[in-house]
Amino acid sequence: MAMTNEKLLEVNDLCVTYRIGKKSLEAVKGVSFHLRPGFCLGIVGESGSGKSTIAASVLGILPRELAKVNGEVLWGDEDLLRLSRARLNALRGAEISMIFQNPSQALHPMYTIEFQLEQVFDKVSSSNFSKGTLSVSEAMSMARLKCSKDILNTYPHELSGGMKQRVMLAMALMGKPQLIVADEPTSALDVTVQLEVIELLRSIIANENVSLLLISHNLGVVAGIADEIVVLRNGGIVESGTAEQILLEPQHTYTRELVGIRV
Amino acid sequence: MSKDLLVELIDIEKVFLARKNFMNKVKPQKALSNIDLQIYPGETLGIVGETGSGKSTLGKIILGLERPTSGRLFIQGKEVLTSRTRSKIGSEYGFQMVFQDPAGSLNPQLRIEQVLAEALGTVESSPGSSRMVRLQQSLEEVELSKEFLNRYSGQMSGGQQQRVANARALLTKPRLLVLDEAVSALDAVTQSHLLRLLKKLQKKHNLTYIFISHDLEAVAEMSDRTVVMYQGRIVEQGESSTIYHRPKHPYTRGLKASIPIRDPRLAKTQRSLMRRDLLTNEEVPQHACPFVDRCPISDEAKCITATPQLTCVPEYSNHKVACHYYRDFDERFNQIGKG
């Protein structure tokens, strides 16, 4: 990993306000950070701190009717907040992809794993001629799944949580994205499987030159992957720095409180 | 059966009938096999295992909520598995359960007062005024103010809801509480508060706890003895400190090695002990060790052909492990690592 100041993703003064009936709720209040290529940035905070809202706005999947988004999210020379729907659609999966918390909800219960993997393959290969894509079997082996009938021909409910999350990862990797946004990718998994997924993500960042935006409330998970950490509270950044700075020498009282708690 | 035992399970087996899809034939799924377990009054027994290990099913069988396919269940030396007695375990012997999801176990349409009064009504009928006092006391015990009696569960935080669930269980003056992932849905700070409270209540009321969790650290901290389950079998059991500090079974070792580390320098090199070939979805053969496909030290000869039985570990008292090769773990693990 070369130390560069190059920025893959740059978020400047991001504000998100949700409209709930007649009231409005400021979920993210002027957040700025950037992510360097080949690195992992962890965003930590309690529930309600705005972590997932940030992830969703990076991908442009917040419903525009419900959320007012201000600021800028720079991806190369494009601002993701001001892209057309068509361009965003082409970008997702091919340049930026996402892994969600609950793999059982993210996979369609009525289609086989093979069908769903192929659907993703068709989508990314149509928007990605220049860069090329991984085949289904390549993506599966990268997610450490055996490309055999006993996985391909099953429905999601027949697989364990860890396997489903690996299927999600295979889908995310298929378009050879430069950035993966992972929102609590391990919190639905058992600790043993959690560690296996952490190892997997670590090796993918190292070997495939993918960057990771990792969102988690579990400092142990973030400690295992992230190079840099942003601590979020009530929609604002409390503290940010390298993983060592945040976890070993936290400056802010809130961060200290977070770090002091048993995992 | 020994008299000082509170609960004894002998060779309990539970089979669920499941269909792979709705066209297929019904396929038996073993949730528990060969469970022998003793529970002593006043102790905390921890049960640890991952999703699908059968730990909740075991808790429900002890409470009579689930009927085992075969095996015998004794409570204070009396056999209670006939269908007539089984349904009365809760009220007759004072066994109660607290579930994982506090929001799901409280009726959202009832005020907390009504929720608690319902539980009180099942054990006694007391006049209105003393009833109110009882309800207030029960909230005090779980460190909630009496104002909460007028709230609905939706107006409370997860930690407060879980306290109400505990208060409700305690109102029936139970002797044994099954805590099924009772703190897992809460954040770390609330968790440690609630665990402390549970310990205090145990002392005060001389309760027996069965503490079920996927979190080895929390189980070791809470309980006197720990049982480790994998795929419906007990793979290791013994004193909690021995299980936590000197685990013998490869699965328990793997669980311990997977506990997240906060120090980024150590966390970056943390490795799973489980086997690292490509994952498949094939079923483990029936007579194999259930852990064979993930075990770092399993071999084709013994582990595939014979399910290991729980055997005593001579170095520690009351410590049992079900593994053919637990004695040679380090040697075999290093060998495989090199090869």
HADDOCK unambig.tbl for C-alpha pairs under 7 A between the chains (distance, minus, plus):
assign (segid A and resid 144 and name CA) (segid B and resid 278 and name CA) 4.89 0.50 0.50
assign (segid A and resid 144 and name CA) (segid B and resid 279 and name CA) 6.26 0.50 0.50
assign (segid A and resid 145 and name CA) (segid B and resid 278 and name CA) 4.98 0.50 0.50
assign (segid A and resid 145 and name CA) (segid B and resid 279 and name CA) 4.73 0.50 0.50
assign (segid A and resid 145 and name CA) (segid B and resid 280 and name CA) 6.53 0.50 0.50
assign (segid A and resid 146 and name CA) (segid B and resid 278 and name CA) 5.05 0.50 0.50
assign (segid A and resid 146 and name CA) (segid B and resid 279 and name CA) 5.46 0.50 0.50
assign (segid A and resid 146 and name CA) (segid B and resid 280 and name CA) 5.53 0.50 0.50
assign (segid A and resid 150 and name CA) (segid B and resid 281 and name CA) 5.72 0.50 0.50
assign (segid A and resid 150 and name CA) (segid B and resid 282 and name CA) 6.53 0.50 0.50
assign (segid A and resid 151 and name CA) (segid B and resid 280 and name CA) 6.79 0.50 0.50
assign (segid A and resid 151 and name CA) (segid B and resid 281 and name CA) 5.92 0.50 0.50
assign (segid A and resid 190 and name CA) (segid B and resid 50 and name CA) 5.92 0.50 0.50
assign (segid A and resid 190 and name CA) (segid B and resid 51 and name CA) 6.97 0.50 0.50
assign (segid A and resid 191 and name CA) (segid B and resid 258 and name CA) 5.75 0.50 0.50
assign (segid A and resid 191 and name CA) (segid B and resid 259 and name CA) 6.47 0.50 0.50
assign (segid A and resid 192 and name CA) (segid B and resid 254 and name CA) 6.79 0.50 0.50
assign (segid A and resid 192 and name CA) (segid B and resid 255 and name CA) 5.87 0.50 0.50
assign (segid A and resid 192 and name CA) (segid B and resid 258 and name CA) 5.18 0.50 0.50
assign (segid A and resid 195 and name CA) (segid B and resid 258 and name CA) 5.80 0.50 0.50
assign (segid A and resid 195 and name CA) (segid B and resid 272 and name CA) 6.08 0.50 0.50
assign (segid A and resid 196 and name CA) (segid B and resid 272 and name CA) 6.07 0.50 0.50
assign (segid A and resid 219 and name CA) (segid B and resid 262 and name CA) 6.32 0.50 0.50
assign (segid A and resid 220 and name CA) (segid B and resid 260 and name CA) 4.59 0.50 0.50
assign (segid A and resid 220 and name CA) (segid B and resid 261 and name CA) 5.06 0.50 0.50
assign (segid A and resid 220 and name CA) (segid B and resid 262 and name CA) 4.76 0.50 0.50
assign (segid A and resid 221 and name CA) (segid B and resid 260 and name CA) 6.40 0.50 0.50
assign (segid A and resid 223 and name CA) (segid B and resid 262 and name CA) 5.81 0.50 0.50
assign (segid A and resid 223 and name CA) (segid B and resid 263 and name CA) 6.53 0.50 0.50
assign (segid A and resid 223 and name CA) (segid B and resid 264 and name CA) 4.57 0.50 0.50
assign (segid A and resid 223 and name CA) (segid B and resid 267 and name CA) 5.84 0.50 0.50
assign (segid A and resid 224 and name CA) (segid B and resid 264 and name CA) 6.07 0.50 0.50
assign (segid A and resid 224 and name CA) (segid B and resid 267 and name CA) 4.46 0.50 0.50
assign (segid A and resid 224 and name CA) (segid B and resid 268 and name CA) 4.63 0.50 0.50
assign (segid A and resid 225 and name CA) (segid B and resid 268 and name CA) 6.33 0.50 0.50
assign (segid A and resid 243 and name CA) (segid B and resid 264 and name CA) 6.38 0.50 0.50
assign (segid A and resid 244 and name CA) (segid B and resid 264 and name CA) 6.11 0.50 0.50
assign (segid A and resid 247 and name CA) (segid B and resid 262 and name CA) 6.98 0.50 0.50
assign (segid A and resid 247 and name CA) (segid B and resid 263 and name CA) 6.64 0.50 0.50
assign (segid A and resid 248 and name CA) (segid B and resid 263 and name CA) 6.91 0.50 0.50
assign (segid A and resid 261 and name CA) (segid B and resid 188 and name CA) 6.64 0.50 0.50
assign (segid A and resid 261 and name CA) (segid B and resid 189 and name CA) 6.74 0.50 0.50
assign (segid A and resid 262 and name CA) (segid B and resid 188 and name CA) 6.82 0.50 0.50
assign (segid A and resid 263 and name CA) (segid B and resid 188 and name CA) 6.97 0.50 0.50
assign (segid A and resid 263 and name CA) (segid B and resid 260 and name CA) 6.89 0.50 0.50
